[in-house]
Amino acid sequence: MLELRYGDAQPSWIESTQPALRSLRAMAAQMDLTDLCEALDGFCVAVDAAVAGRARIEDAAKDDLLRRYERLIELIPQAFELDAERDRREPVIVEALLSQVPGVERRTIEKLFAVGLSRLDALMHASAEELAVVAGLRTELADAIVEQLRTYRTGASSALAAPDPLAERRALGDLLIMMSVQNDEFNHASTMWTDEARARKQEARRQREQVFQRIKVALARLGERDQLARLEKMPFNDRIAAIDRYLSATMPARSHQGKST
């Protein structure tokens, strides 16, 4: 629903909510929560209508789903609200995406945020020329930012949420392996004092940080805000161990991904 409100969602994503909705409906009935039962019944009807034989959710069906979902938010805001969750995830995703662009520094991000370009939809609809003018960026940097956001939107099936958490965690496991390798390279180069070793150390640090920014995007899409807050305060060796523990706890029969030495 987060993705549906702020963009688009595939019918299969909405359809996959039905088992959870049925379970919630049964619990509401057991607790004699009549209003919640009625709201869930109405929402389930809208889900059935929106996904039945559809390749995409049409605008009218989307409006009906969102209208009925508003009633669920009214009844249990802590369980169903969307705006606050968007506000928690989106700044992390935007900052992490921008940080992956060579030449983007903290002050660059602050400039963009200061002129109202802190939302994915605003950034994705902005041209390089607009970014350069309103945020005072170099044309080459503005071009790189636009390309980064275009690549993200093309490659990601959703902007703010992970429709398939298991697949997202598998991708996170791959990123963990990459970061572990780069961290090992950084640690190894740190033990030597040649010019070549210093260059290898600098490159490993850069690549390690790039992968960590991608990891932040994945964790934000999974809604793992607390996990992110803890990772930010850790050195890289501890970050790798913490992500490994998280994946071990959240993926069924997960095989060993490899750890930093």
Secondary structure, DSSP 8 states (H G I E B T S, - for coil): -HHHHHS---HHHHHTTHHHHHHHHHHHHHTT-HHHHHHHHHHHHHHHHHHTT-SS--HHHHHHHHHHHHHHHHH-HHHH--HHHHHHHHHHHHHHHHHTSTT--HHHHHHHHHTT--SHHHHHH--HHHHHHHH---HHHHHHHHHHHHHHHHH-S-SSS-SSHHHHHHHHHHHHHHHHHHHHHHHHHTT--SHHHHHHHHHHHHHHHHHHHHHHHHHHHTT-HHHHHHHHTS-HHHHHHHHHHHHHHHSTT--------
